[in-house]
Amino acid sequence: MRIREAFREGLNTLLKNHVPSSQLGAELLLMHVLDRDRGYLHAHHEEELSPEAADRFFRMVAERTTGKPTQYITGHQEFWGLDFEVTPDVLIPRPETEHIVEAVLDLARREDMSKGARLRIVDVGTGSGCIALALASELPRAVLFGSDISRPALVVASSNAMRLGMPERVKFLESDLLARFLDEDFLSSFDFVVSNPPYVARDEMDKVQREVREFEPRVAWGGLERGDEIYRRLFPEAQRVLKPRGYVVAEIGYNMRDAVVSLLGHEWTDVEVRPDLAGIPRVVIAKRCP
């Protein structure tokens, strides 16, 4: 069987089962099996596919029809140009979460933090470690921490740090939000608290995509009594660990702008909400008052 024929058969199977983004999924699975990029698929589509490779590809396609995300099947997802290992213990990194990284880098430049200072940053709910490690790749002098309530997630994050050649750049700690940092050694010591927290309320779970609802870890995305409950806890804790004029930078759900901003009282200034590429409010930024 040629590469082109295998691709078409796999694509048709995904389409018949109404799998979202079927063409992209078929390409990613075939690229993974062949350990080649997209350009190779198109340039060598008449090449023969070995029986072993074809069998592996069609087994992966069948797995995808169950709703299991492509990233959990391949075990990989790109974020900020870096290749991250992902397992069902962590949320799959999304492109829109890169806006958190962009915001931190922009604020660091704006405040002239990147020159001469060793920035201290903590990533709350680090999951795969994608935000913390992306920042580590851009800010070589920064001191970074990643916290997560899930021990299995921290194992994945630590593995990613090792794979990306940054095993010493981020210290990963098991913690419910910032609980591990609320002592004298950490109070008023961070320049940035960043987070992509769970924000899906229980009464909105039926709106969540099947792949997320059935396969991604609920602790990482929601099922909460209230969609804003993590922010209600996170902002006061961030207030305690940030330096005066330090920033909290957090991702929000598409309809949460007003609810989250309303939680930022007189202790915060320079409140800003940045949209993603689709124009949807995506990242809330606030500076701790001096």
N, C-alpha and C positions, 0 to 999 in steps of 0.2 A: 504494500500500500504506500502511495506517495504521501508526502507531507500535506499537499493540497487536498487530497481526498480525505485524509484523517481529519483535517481541520473542518472541512465541510460537514462531515458526518457528526463530529462533536458539536459543531455549531447548531446543526439541525436538531440534535437531541436537546440542547439547552433551550432553543426557541420553542420546541414542542412542549416543554415543561415550564414555559413562561418565566425563565430565569432572567432577572434584570441584567442589563448590559451583557447580553449573551456573547456578542462578538468579542468584546474585550476579555471576557472570562475565558473563552476558548483560546484566544491568543496567549493569555498569561499561562494557562495550563500547559499548552504545547511548548511555549518558551521554557517553562520550568523543566519539562521532561527532557527537552533537547539541550538544556543549559545554554541557550542561545538567545540573542535579542530579537526584537521584532523585525529588524531589517533582514536578518538571516532567513526568517520564515518566508518573506516575500521574494527574496533573491534566490532561494533554493527550494521553492515549493514543488518542483518536480523530482526532488530527491526521494529515494526510497526510505521509508521509516521501518526500522527493525521491528519484528513481531513483538519483542519485549517492550520496546518503547510505545508501540501502538496500544498494547494491552494496558500499560500503565496509564497512558493518556485517557483511554476510555473508562478505566476504573475511576479516575479523578473526575471525569465528566459526570459519571453516574453519582458520585459523591456530591458534586455541586448541585445536582437536581434535587437533593434532599433539603436544600436551603443553606447548607454549610458554606460559609464565606470562602471565596477563592484563597484569601490570605491564610486561612487556617489549613487549607489543603496543601498549599505550597510551603507554608511556614514562614513567609516573608512579606514585608511591605516596605516600600520606600517612603521616607519622610525626610524633608530638607536635604535631599540628595544622598541620604545615607540608607543603607540596607539594614532593616531591623528584623530580627527574629520575632515572630508573633505566635502565640499559642492561645487556646481557649481560656487561659488564665488572665489574659490581658485584653483590653480594648484595642481594636485595630486602629492605628493612627490614621487620622483623616487629613486631607489637604488643608481644610479650613483651620485646623489647629496650628498650622504654620504661622497664622497671624499672631499668635502669642509670641513666637520667636521673633518675628519681625518687629513687634511692638517693643520688646525688651531691647533689642539692638538699636532701635530708633531712639528710645528714651535714654539709653546709655550714651549715645552720641550727643543728643540734645543737652544732657546735663553734664557733658564732658566727663562722664564716669569712666570711660574706657581708657583714658590716658592717666597713667601713673597710679591708679587705684586698683586694688584687688577686690573686685566686686564679689559680694556674697549673695548667693541666690539659692532659694529652696523651691523645689517643684513638688507641690502637694498633690497626691494621687498620681504618682509618677507612672504607674502601669508598666509599659514596655521600656520606660526611660527615654522616650523619644524627644520630649521637650528638653529635659536636662542635658542629654547628650548632644542634641543639636546646638544648644547654647554653649556647651563645652567646646564644640568644634569651632565656634566663632569667637569665643572669648578665652583664649589660652591662659590668661592670668587669673580668671575667676575661680572662686571657691564655691563648689556646688554641692547641694544635698538633694536627695530625692526621697520622699516619704510615701508610704502606702500602707493601708490597713491589711492588705493581702500579702502574706508571706510568699505564696507561689508567684505572684506578680513581681516581687522583688528579686526572685531567682531569675526570672526572664530579663529584668532590667540589668542585673549584674552580668548575665551572659552577654547581653548586647554591648555593655561597656567593654568587656573583654574582646569580643569579636571586632569591635570598631577601633581597637588599639587605645582605649581610654580607661583602663581598669582602675587607675588612681585618680581620675578626674572628678568623679561623682561618688559621694558617700551615700549609700542607700540605707535607710532606716525604717523599721516597722513602726508605724505611728498612725493613730486616728487623727487625721488632719495634722495640726501642728502640736499635738500633745507632748511629743518628745522634745520640743524646742521651748517649752514654757518654763524654763529655769534660768537662773542668773547668767549662765554661760552663753545663752542665745538671745536673751531679751535685748531689744533695740540694737541688733547686730546685723540685720540683713538689709541689703539694698533693694532686693526684689523678692516678693512672694508671688509665684506663678502657679496657675492651676487650671486644669480642664476637669472640673468636678462632675459627678453625676447630677443631672438636673431634670430628669423625666419623672413627673408625678405619677402616682398610681393610676389616677383616672385618665391619664393620657397614654397608657401603655398600649392600647389598641391601635394608636396612630404610629407606633414605632414599626419600622421595617421588620419583616419576618426574620431576616438574617441576624438582626441585632437582638430581637426579642427571644429567639430560641437558642442562639449560639454564643453571643457575647456575654461576659460575666455581668450579671445585673448589678453587683456592687459597684461597678465602674460607670454605669450609665443611668441608673435610676430605680424606679419602683418605689419612690419616696412618698410619704404622706403629703408633702408639699414640694413643688418643684424648686422652691428657693431655700429649702431648709439647710442645705450645706453652706450656702452663702451666709446665712444668719449666724452660723457657727464660725465660718472661716474668717470673715472680716474682723470681728473683735480679736481673734487670735493673731491675725496678721498685724493688727494695730500694735500688739505687744512685742512682736519680734522684729518689726521693721525699725530701721533708723528713722529719726526725724527726716522728712522729705523722701523716705523710701516709698516704693510703689508696690501696689497689688495689681496684678494683671491676670484676669480670669476670663475663660470662655463662658458664653451664655447660650441658652437655647434661643430659637428663632423668635419667640414671642415673649421673652423675659426681660427685655430692656428696662421697662418702667419699674417692674417689681424689684429687680436687683439694684438699680440705681437708688431706689427709695430706701434701701438698707444702709446706704452710705451717709452717715450723719455729719455733724459738725467736726468730727475728728478727721475728716478727709477733705481734700481740696483738689482742684484741677481734674475733676471727674470728666471722663471722656469715654464715648462708646464708638468703637471702630467697626465698620461693616466688612463683610467678606466680599469676594469678587462678584457675588450675586446681589450685593446691596443689602444683605440681611445683617442686622446688628449681631456682631459675633464676639467682640472682646470688650470687656469693661476695664478701664484703667482708672486708678485713683491714687493720689499722693497723700501720705500721712502728713498731717499738719505738724509744723515745727513746734 
